[in-house]
Amino acid sequence: MDNCTPALRFEERLKQSKPVLADFLAWLKTEKARVAPKPKLGEAITYCLNQWPKLITFLHDGRLEVDNNRGERAIKPFVMGRKAWLFSHSPKGARASAIIYSIVETAKENRLDPLKYLTYVLEQLPLINVKDEAALEALMPWAAQIPANCHVPKRTT
């Protein structure tokens, strides 16, 4: 379903995934009442129930991925080289790195040139009200308002 529109992906998820998840949730609730909380199965059931809102997030928006495989692949080069980056030796440095890596990889996923996109965003941020969600949404990598010069040309091979 990679080539589907977000709307179609959303509809298919409601048809295919939502019933499976509803059955799984019913099973979890039934088993929670039967299984002691301390054994591994009890811990796993409790964990799954506690994480349920996060697990079903992909059902609410067709733009979201079902898993984080692409994200994991995207950060692999950074994970492999993490000891080489001295600026990440503090929690603040690591958080800053994670933010910038996320922005760059999201730009790439949306077929944007990261440098051009970041330049555009950093030029626009001082000009907008950052509390205005619509103004911020217009700066997101998937926004239609992103200038054409930020986009990577489509390959013709």
C-alpha positions in Angstrom: 0.0 0.0 0.0 3.0 2.3 -0.4 1.7 3.9 -3.5 -1.8 4.6 -2.2 -3.1 8.1 -1.3 -3.3 8.8 2.4 -7.2 8.7 2.1 -7.2 5.3 0.5 -4.6 4.0 3.0 -6.8 5.3 5.9 -9.9 3.5 4.5 -8.0 0.2 4.0 -6.7 0.4 7.5 -10.2 0.8 8.9 -11.4 -2.2 6.9 -8.4 -4.5 7.4 -6.5 -3.5 10.6 -9.2 -2.1 12.9 -11.1 -5.4 13.2 -7.9 -7.3 13.9 -6.9 -4.8 16.5 -10.4 -4.9 18.1 -10.1 -8.7 18.4 -6.6 -8.4 19.9 -7.8 -5.8 22.4 -10.7 -8.0 23.5 -8.2 -10.9 23.9 -5.8 -8.7 25.9 -8.6 -7.7 28.3 -9.9 -11.3 28.7 -6.4 -12.6 29.4 -5.5 -9.8 31.8 -8.4 -11.0 34.0 -7.0 -14.6 33.9 -3.2 -14.1 34.0 -1.3 -13.0 37.1 0.4 -9.7 36.6 3.9 -10.8 37.7 4.8 -13.5 35.2 6.2 -12.4 31.8 2.8 -12.9 30.0 1.1 -10.7 32.6 3.7 -8.1 32.2 3.5 -8.2 28.4 -0.3 -7.9 28.5 -0.1 -4.9 30.9 2.5 -3.3 28.8 0.5 -3.7 25.6 -2.7 -2.3 27.2 -0.7 0.7 28.5 0.8 1.3 25.1 -2.5 0.8 23.2 -3.2 4.5 22.3 0.3 4.6 20.6 -0.2 1.2 18.9 -3.4 2.3 17.2 -2.2 5.8 16.2 -1.7 4.7 12.6 -5.5 4.1 12.3 -6.2 7.8 12.7 -4.1 9.2 9.8 -3.3 7.6 6.4 -0.1 9.6 6.2 1.4 7.6 9.1 3.4 4.5 8.6 2.3 1.3 10.2 5.8 0.7 11.5 9.0 2.7 11.9 11.2 0.6 9.6 12.0 3.6 7.2 12.8 5.7 10.2 15.1 3.0 11.6 16.9 2.7 8.3 17.2 6.5 8.0 18.9 6.8 11.4 21.2 3.8 10.9 24.1 5.9 9.6 23.8 8.2 12.6 23.7 5.3 15.0 26.7 3.7 13.4 28.7 6.9 13.7 27.5 8.2 17.0 30.9 7.9 18.7 32.4 10.2 16.1 30.1 13.2 17.0 31.6 14.9 20.1 28.8 17.5 20.2 26.3 14.8 21.3 28.0 13.9 24.5 25.3 15.7 26.6 21.6 15.2 26.7 20.9 18.6 25.2 23.4 17.9 22.3 21.8 14.5 21.7 18.3 16.0 21.7 19.4 18.7 19.3 21.0 16.1 17.0 17.8 14.0 17.1 15.7 17.0 16.1 17.9 18.0 13.2 18.3 14.5 11.9 14.5 14.0 12.1 13.9 17.2 10.1 16.5 16.3 7.5 15.2 12.7 7.0 11.6 13.9 6.8 12.6 16.4 4.2 14.3 13.6 2.2 11.2 11.4 2.5 9.2 14.3 1.1 11.6 14.6 -1.9 13.1 17.9 -0.6 16.7 19.0 -0.8 17.4 19.2 3.0 19.8 22.3 2.7 17.3 24.3 0.6 14.4 23.2 2.8 16.2 24.1 6.0 17.3 27.5 4.6 13.7 28.2 3.6 12.3 27.2 7.0 14.9 29.2 8.9 14.2 32.3 6.8 10.5 31.9 7.3 10.3 31.2 11.0 11.2 34.8 12.2 8.4 36.1 9.9 5.5 34.0 11.3 3.7 33.6 14.6 5.0 30.3 15.9 1.9 29.8 18.0 -0.2 29.8 14.7 -0.6 26.1 13.9 -1.6 26.8 10.3 1.5 28.9 9.8 3.7 26.1 11.2 1.8 23.5 9.1 2.6 25.5 6.0 6.3 24.9 6.8 6.1 21.2 7.1 8.0 19.2 4.5 4.7 17.8 3.1 3.0 21.2 2.8 1.9 22.3 -0.7 3.3 25.8 0.1 7.0 24.7 0.1 8.7 26.5 -2.9 9.5 24.4 -6.0 13.2 25.2 -5.6 13.3 23.1 -2.4 12.1 20.0 -4.2 14.4 17.4 -5.7 13.7 17.0 -9.4 12.0 13.7 -10.3 14.3 11.1 -12.0 13.5 10.4 -15.6 15.2 7.0 -15.8 
